[in-house]
């Protein structure tokens, strides 16, 4: 991905981070939330995030100008996966115990795609490390969810909420790192 394209569209990456933070805080602040409700709220989040990721990938793949940037395929794939899992969560919230396994698979797959995205990012900023860390966090969520013996455990809800807030913060921080080449340099007048 080209840094100039990312700099022009960094707000789109930041929106995905904000969506994750809002989802996580909603789950944390909602008293006595049950796993079926978390599954539906997660479904709404995953659907919105997935749609936004697809739009972001399309916008970044065809920027204004002559050159197309097709290195955003991992973001688009992550978006398609999010839409599918979000639709599943909203369509079948009554199978919340079984859905936890689907959520863990989603987290593992998106983690791999986030690491691939990080590998495709330019090295001029630290954004590639932040997005790579978000990918590792997604894989870590998958491992934690698989390790919890009971799917209806309040711990699963806490894992999901904590992941969402952490992921959102990492994504928002990465978006702030995308600046046009030379944008962070100050021009100081030379003294004569």
C-alpha positions, 0 to 999 in steps of 0.5 A: 500500500502506498503511504499517500493513499493511506494518508488520504484515507486514514480516517477510514481506518480510524472509523473502524477503530472507533467502532471497535471501541464503542462495541467494547465499551457497550459490552463493558458498561451494560450491566448484567449483559448476557452472552446472547445479547453480546452475540447480537451486539457483536453481530451488529459491530462485525457487520458494520466493521466488515462493510466499512472495511470493504468500502475502505479497501475499495476506496484505497484500491482505486485512488484518484490518479493513474495507479491502482493499489491492489495491496488491500486485498487482506482488508477486503477479505477481512471485511467479507469475513466480518459481514458473514460472521455479523450476519450469522450472529444477528440471524442465529443469536439463540445458538450463542454457546456454539457461536463462541467457537465461530467467534474464535475462528473469526478472531483467528482468521482476522488476526492472520489477515491483519498480520498480512495487512501489516506486512503490506504496509510501508515501513515509513511509519510505525503503523505496521507494528500497530496493525500487526499487534492488533492481529496478534491480539485477535489470535490471542482472543481466539486462543483465550476463547477456546481455552474457556471451558464453558461458553456462557462464562462471563469471562468470555464476555470480558475477553470479547469486550477487552479485545474490542477496546484494545483492538480499536485503540491499536487501529486508531493509533495506526490511523494516526501514523498514516501521514503523507510523506514529509507531513511530519517535518517542520520547515524552519526558515533559514537565518541569513 
